[in-house]
Amino acid sequence: MHRHFDDILLGSIELFCLAAEAGSFTAAANSAGVTPAAVSRSISRLEKRLGVRLFVRSTRSIRLTEGGKAYFEQCRAALNQLVEAERKVTGEQVQPSGTLRISAPTTYGHHRLLPLLPAFRAKYPLIKLDLHISNRNIDFHGEDFDLAIRFRAQPDSTMVARHLEDAELAVFASPAYLKRAGMPRTLADLERHECIQVDLPSSGRHIAWPFKEDGKEKEVSTVGNYTCSDDILAGVTLAKAGAGLFQTYRFIVEQELAEGALVEVLQSFGGCSRPVSLLYPHGRLLPSRVRAFVDFMVERTEAPKAMVSGRRTKASRT
């Protein structure tokens, strides 16, 4: 077998990955214990060898080119694999470490994910958490995320989806609203009630309310004078204030139900749910910090059954 890489080239690849992760030659130099000039020379050697420009440089910043992004993904995976191979051979048990970038919708983020994270950090103190709690779809590769939590994730060949739980939907209202407007008994009664609306982020259209009737799921279009365009938690606040009926996930309003601030209605038409999945890019080798988080979340949500998709994933953020 011919040698393709010498020690200098392997060192240059490591410095390249450090610079790509930090977005700075200086930060990479500080991390590696060398000078910024040494980092710059190493990357120049790589670019000369490859015949490809890896970074766009300015006086204030650097950013990866398209070729640089592709090379970085491959190099990072290869270096991770070398580290894992060394650990397996030596039997070294290394505590997972590094920064974990996680994206989650506001609903699941506030009511499920965030309360669990102190326990995760206590178990893995060397892992830092960079949290993106928002209803905006993120680009895994372009924005360098490790994991995302999604409702109703559709199959995707580039992603692995681990099932966490099935989130039950129901309709709620405040006692004050029900005293004023009356208790709905049938789905037809929704026509005369104020129904708080949520817009789909992708289309801007109101989300229909799913119910079960005669054992079958059906969607009902409702109307109302309140519309929440991004954050579903705003609908909960409006319902608590007596604005109208609101359909949402039961886990979001558990405290309000226990305190009597909200009351469930139309229980005989309930039973619809939506799956919640933990997504991460497909690959044979996962960084130990990602594997630790996946195992932790699956265990904590008591849904060990995994679903590994073999098709393409599109996900709702609601």
C-alpha positions as CSV (number, residue, x, y, z in Angstrom):
1,M,0.0,0.0,0.0
2,H,1.4,3.4,-1.0
3,R,1.5,6.2,1.4
4,H,-0.8,9.1,0.4
5,F,-0.4,11.3,3.5
6,D,2.6,12.4,5.5
7,D,2.6,13.8,9.0
8,I,2.6,17.4,7.8
9,L,-0.4,16.9,5.5
10,L,-2.4,15.2,8.3
11,G,-1.5,18.1,10.6
12,S,-2.7,20.5,7.9
13,I,-6.0,18.7,7.7
14,E,-6.5,18.9,11.5
15,L,-5.7,22.7,11.4
16,F,-8.1,23.1,8.5
17,C,-10.9,21.4,10.4
18,L,-10.2,23.6,13.5
19,A,-10.3,26.8,11.4
20,A,-13.5,25.7,9.7
21,E,-15.2,24.9,13.1
22,A,-14.0,28.1,14.7
23,G,-14.4,30.4,11.7
24,S,-11.1,31.9,12.5
25,F,-7.4,31.2,11.9
26,T,-6.5,32.8,15.2
27,A,-9.0,30.7,17.2
28,A,-7.7,27.6,15.4
29,A,-4.1,28.6,16.3
30,N,-5.0,29.1,19.9
31,S,-6.7,25.8,20.1
32,A,-3.8,24.0,18.5
33,G,-1.0,25.9,20.3
34,V,0.5,27.3,17.1
35,T,0.6,30.7,15.5
36,P,-2.1,32.1,13.1
37,A,0.6,32.2,10.4
38,A,1.3,28.5,10.8
39,V,-2.4,27.8,10.3
40,S,-2.5,30.0,7.2
41,R,0.6,28.3,5.8
42,S,-0.9,24.8,6.4
43,I,-4.2,25.7,4.7
44,S,-2.3,27.2,1.8
45,R,-0.4,23.9,1.4
46,L,-3.8,22.0,1.3
47,E,-5.2,24.4,-1.3
48,K,-2.1,24.0,-3.5
49,R,-2.3,20.2,-3.2
50,L,-6.0,20.1,-4.0
51,G,-6.1,22.8,-6.5
52,V,-9.2,24.2,-4.8
53,R,-9.7,27.3,-2.8
54,L,-11.0,26.2,0.7
55,F,-11.7,29.6,2.3
56,V,-12.8,33.0,1.2
57,R,-10.6,35.4,3.3
58,S,-11.2,39.0,4.2
59,T,-9.4,41.3,6.7
60,R,-12.0,40.5,9.3
61,S,-13.3,37.0,8.7
62,I,-13.0,33.7,6.8
63,R,-15.7,31.5,5.4
64,L,-15.7,28.2,3.6
65,T,-16.2,28.0,-0.1
66,E,-18.5,25.4,-1.5
67,G,-15.6,23.1,-2.2
68,G,-14.3,23.9,1.3
69,K,-17.6,22.8,2.9
70,A,-17.6,19.5,1.1
71,Y,-14.0,18.9,2.0
72,F,-14.6,19.8,5.6
73,E,-17.5,17.4,6.0
74,Q,-15.4,14.5,4.7
75,C,-12.3,15.5,6.7
76,R,-14.2,15.9,9.9
77,A,-15.9,12.5,9.5
78,A,-12.5,10.9,8.7
79,L,-10.8,12.4,11.8
80,N,-13.7,11.4,14.0
81,Q,-13.3,7.8,12.7
82,L,-9.6,7.8,13.4
83,V,-10.3,9.0,17.0
84,E,-12.9,6.3,17.5
85,A,-10.7,3.6,16.1
86,E,-7.9,4.6,18.4
87,R,-10.3,4.5,21.4
88,K,-11.5,1.1,20.5
89,V,-8.0,-0.3,20.0
90,T,-6.6,1.1,23.3
91,G,-9.8,0.4,25.2
92,E,-9.8,4.1,26.3
93,Q,-13.1,5.3,27.7
94,V,-13.3,9.0,26.9
95,Q,-16.0,11.2,28.3
96,P,-18.1,12.7,25.4
97,S,-17.2,16.4,24.9
98,G,-17.5,19.3,22.5
99,T,-20.4,21.6,21.5
100,L,-23.8,20.1,20.6
101,R,-26.0,22.2,18.3
102,I,-29.6,21.4,18.7
103,S,-32.7,22.8,16.9
104,A,-36.2,22.4,18.4
105,P,-39.6,24.1,18.0
106,T,-40.7,26.4,20.7
107,T,-43.4,24.0,21.9
108,Y,-41.3,21.0,22.4
109,G,-38.3,23.1,23.4
110,H,-39.9,24.8,26.4
111,H,-42.1,22.0,27.6
112,R,-40.0,18.9,26.9
113,L,-36.4,19.5,25.9
114,L,-35.1,22.3,28.1
115,P,-36.3,20.8,31.4
116,L,-34.2,17.7,30.6
117,L,-31.0,19.4,29.8
118,P,-29.6,20.0,33.3
119,A,-29.8,16.3,33.9
120,F,-28.0,15.7,30.6
121,R,-25.2,18.2,31.5
122,A,-24.8,16.6,34.9
123,K,-24.2,13.2,33.2
124,Y,-22.0,14.7,30.5
125,P,-20.3,17.8,32.0
126,L,-17.8,18.2,29.1
127,I,-20.6,18.7,26.5
128,K,-21.6,22.3,25.8
129,L,-25.1,23.0,24.4
130,D,-25.9,25.5,21.7
131,L,-29.7,25.6,21.5
132,H,-31.8,27.0,18.6
133,I,-35.4,27.1,20.0
134,S,-37.4,28.5,17.1
135,N,-40.1,27.5,14.6
136,R,-37.8,28.2,11.7
137,N,-36.6,25.2,9.6
138,I,-32.8,24.9,9.8
139,D,-30.3,23.7,7.2
140,F,-28.3,20.8,8.8
141,H,-25.3,21.1,6.6
142,G,-25.3,24.8,5.9
143,E,-25.8,25.8,9.5
144,D,-23.7,22.9,11.0
145,F,-26.4,21.5,13.4
146,D,-26.0,18.1,15.0
147,L,-29.6,17.3,15.9
148,A,-33.1,18.6,15.5
149,I,-36.5,17.7,17.0
150,R,-39.5,17.7,14.7
151,F,-43.2,17.0,14.7
152,R,-44.4,14.7,11.9
153,A,-41.0,14.1,10.3
154,Q,-41.3,12.6,6.8
155,P,-38.8,9.9,5.6
156,D,-35.5,11.1,4.3
157,S,-32.5,9.1,3.0
158,T,-30.0,11.6,4.4
159,M,-31.4,11.6,7.9
160,V,-32.0,9.2,10.8
161,A,-35.2,9.7,12.8
162,R,-35.6,8.3,16.3
163,H,-39.1,8.3,17.5
164,L,-39.5,10.0,20.9
165,E,-43.2,10.1,21.6
166,D,-46.7,10.6,20.2
167,A,-48.0,14.0,21.2
168,E,-51.8,14.0,21.8
169,L,-53.9,16.9,20.5
170,A,-57.0,18.2,22.3
171,V,-59.1,21.4,22.5
172,F,-59.0,23.7,25.6
173,A,-60.6,26.9,26.8
174,S,-60.7,28.9,30.0
175,P,-63.6,28.6,32.5
176,A,-64.4,32.2,31.9
177,Y,-64.8,31.7,28.1
178,L,-67.0,28.6,28.6
179,K,-69.2,30.5,31.0
180,R,-69.6,33.3,28.5
181,A,-69.9,31.3,25.2
182,G,-71.2,27.9,26.5
183,M,-69.7,24.4,26.3
184,P,-69.3,22.9,22.8
185,R,-70.8,19.4,22.6
186,T,-70.4,18.5,18.9
187,L,-68.0,19.3,16.1
188,A,-70.8,21.4,14.5
189,D,-70.8,23.6,17.6
190,L,-67.4,24.9,16.6
191,E,-69.0,27.1,14.0
192,R,-70.5,29.4,16.6
193,H,-67.4,29.5,18.8
194,E,-64.3,31.8,18.7
195,C,-61.5,29.4,17.6
196,I,-58.0,30.7,18.0
197,Q,-56.1,30.1,14.7
198,V,-52.5,29.1,14.0
199,D,-51.0,29.7,10.5
200,L,-48.8,27.0,8.8
201,P,-45.3,28.5,8.5
202,S,-44.9,27.0,5.0
203,S,-48.1,28.3,3.4
204,G,-49.5,30.9,5.8
205,R,-52.9,29.1,5.8
206,H,-54.8,28.2,9.0
207,I,-54.2,24.8,10.4
208,A,-57.3,22.6,10.4
209,W,-58.2,20.9,13.7
210,P,-58.0,17.1,13.6
211,F,-60.6,15.0,15.5
212,K,-61.7,11.4,15.7
213,E,-65.3,10.6,14.8
214,D,-66.6,7.1,14.5
215,G,-63.1,5.8,14.8
216,K,-61.8,7.8,11.9
217,E,-59.6,11.0,11.9
218,K,-61.2,14.0,10.2
219,E,-60.1,17.6,9.9
220,V,-62.4,20.5,10.7
221,S,-61.8,24.0,9.4
222,T,-62.5,26.5,12.1
223,V,-62.8,30.3,12.1
224,G,-61.8,33.0,14.6
225,N,-60.6,36.5,15.1
226,Y,-57.3,35.7,16.6
227,T,-54.4,34.3,14.5
228,C,-51.0,33.3,15.7
229,S,-48.5,33.4,12.9
230,D,-45.4,31.8,14.4
231,D,-45.5,30.8,18.1
232,I,-48.2,28.3,19.1
233,L,-47.6,29.2,22.7
234,A,-49.3,32.5,22.0
235,G,-52.5,30.6,21.4
236,V,-52.2,29.1,24.9
237,T,-51.9,32.5,26.4
238,L,-54.9,33.8,24.5
239,A,-57.0,30.8,25.6
240,K,-56.0,31.3,29.2
241,A,-57.1,34.9,28.9
242,G,-60.6,33.8,27.7
243,A,-60.1,34.6,24.0
244,G,-61.7,31.4,22.8
245,L,-61.1,27.7,22.1
246,F,-57.7,26.4,21.2
247,Q,-56.4,23.1,19.9
248,T,-52.9,22.2,20.9
249,Y,-50.7,19.4,22.3
250,R,-51.8,18.2,25.7
251,F,-48.2,18.3,27.1
252,I,-48.1,22.0,26.6
253,V,-51.0,22.8,28.9
254,E,-50.5,20.1,31.6
255,Q,-49.9,22.8,34.3
256,E,-52.8,25.0,33.2
257,L,-55.1,21.9,33.3
258,A,-53.9,21.0,36.8
259,E,-54.4,24.5,38.1
260,G,-57.8,24.9,36.5
261,A,-56.8,27.8,34.2
262,L,-57.9,25.7,31.2
263,V,-60.5,23.0,30.7
264,E,-60.6,20.3,28.0
265,V,-63.6,20.2,25.8
266,L,-64.9,17.8,23.1
267,Q,-63.2,14.9,24.8
268,S,-65.3,12.4,22.9
269,F,-63.7,13.5,19.7
270,G,-60.2,13.4,21.0
271,G,-57.5,10.8,20.4
272,C,-55.5,12.4,17.5
273,S,-51.7,12.6,18.0
274,R,-48.6,13.6,16.1
275,P,-45.3,11.8,16.3
276,V,-42.2,13.6,17.6
277,S,-38.8,12.6,16.2
278,L,-35.2,13.3,16.9
279,L,-33.3,13.8,13.6
280,Y,-29.6,13.7,12.8
281,P,-27.7,13.3,9.6
282,H,-27.3,9.7,8.3
283,G,-23.8,8.3,8.7
284,R,-22.0,5.2,9.9
285,L,-20.1,7.1,12.6
286,L,-21.7,9.4,15.1
287,P,-19.6,11.7,17.4
288,S,-19.8,10.4,20.9
289,R,-21.6,13.6,22.1
290,V,-24.4,13.1,19.5
291,R,-24.8,9.4,20.4
292,A,-24.9,10.3,24.2
293,F,-27.7,12.8,23.6
294,V,-29.7,10.5,21.3
295,D,-29.5,7.7,23.9
296,F,-30.4,10.1,26.7
297,M,-33.5,11.5,25.0
298,V,-34.8,8.1,23.9
299,E,-34.4,6.8,27.4
300,R,-36.0,9.9,29.0
301,T,-39.0,10.0,26.7
302,E,-39.5,6.2,27.2
303,A,-39.8,5.6,23.5
304,P,-36.9,3.2,22.7
305,K,-38.3,2.1,19.4
306,A,-36.2,3.6,16.6
307,M,-37.3,4.3,13.1
308,V,-34.4,4.6,10.7
309,S,-35.7,6.2,7.5
310,G,-34.5,5.3,4.1
311,R,-36.2,8.2,2.2
312,R,-36.2,12.0,2.3
313,T,-37.4,13.9,5.5
314,K,-39.5,17.0,5.5
315,A,-40.7,18.2,8.9
316,S,-43.5,20.4,10.3
317,R,-42.3,22.9,12.8
318,T,-45.6,23.5,14.6
